[in-house]
């Protein structure tokens, strides 16, 4: 069992940073009808807005990328069963990480 915050990890707009998509939230829970998150990561630093947004997308895709690698290793060790399934989840993870259609 992994100890990281469960997915989905989502990139959201951060109004404090000129509405750029530079905040990653995950593990949404509700307490007293108020949405909270177990993880909030603000991405930025000296990066440009475009680079910060790209970094945020990559961070948000981490659970899917990890899941793909785990599935791939399992399928590989068991004779590559389910290649089309692996191809589909790999494309989904790459799309989330890059923000582009593959």
N, C-alpha and C positions, 0 to 999 in steps of 0.2 A: 504494500500500500504506500502510495506517495504522500508526502507531508506538505505539498504545496496547496495553495488555495485552489479549489475546484474551478473548472471552466464552466461557463464561457468567460473569457477575459475580453473586455470590450473597450475600444477606443472611443472616447467621448470628446466633445468640444469643450474647451476650457476658456470661458469668457474672460478670466483674469489674464490670459495670454493671447489677446486679440482674436478670440474665437478659433484658435488653431486646435486641431485634433491631437493634443499632446498629453492627454491624461488617460491612463489605463485603469479600469476598475474591474473587480472580480469578486466572486463569492457574495453576491447580493443577498442580504437577509433583511427581514422587516422586524423592527422593534417598535411597538406602540404606533403602528401604521406609518412609521418613518423609514424610508428605504436607507439602508446603510450598505457599506461594502467592507469585506474583510481585507481587501487590498486596494490601495489607491497609489498609483505611481505617476508622478508628474515627470515628463520627459522634456528635456530642453538643454540647459547649459549654454555653451557657446555655439551650439548647432543652429543652422538656419531653420526657419519654420518648416520648410520642405523636408529637411533632414530630420528634424524632431518628429514630424508626423510619420515619416518612414520608419524611424526607430520605434515609435509607439505601436505602429502596425505589426512590426516584427515581434515586439514583446507580447502583444495580445495574441499572436498566433502560436506562441511557445507551447501551450498545452496540446494543440492539434499536431504540431510538428513532432513533439515527443510521442504522442499516440501513434503517429505514422511510423516512426522508427521502431517502436515496440511491436506494432503489428507486422511490419516488414520482417523484423528479426524472427518473429514467431512463424510467419509464413515461410520464410527462407529455410528455417530449421525443419519445417515439415513439408518440404518439397514444393514450395512456391504456390501452394493452393491459394486461390482467391486473388490472382493478379489484377483482375479488373477492379475489384474492390480496393486494393492497395493503390492503384492508379487514380481512382476517383478521390480517395481521401488525401492523397498527396497533392493533387491539383487543387482541392479545396483549401488545404493548409497553405500552399504557395500563394493562392489568390488572396487569402486573408493577410498573409505576411507582406505581400507587395502592393496590395490594393489594385492590382491589374488582373485582367483576364488572361489565363494561360490556356 
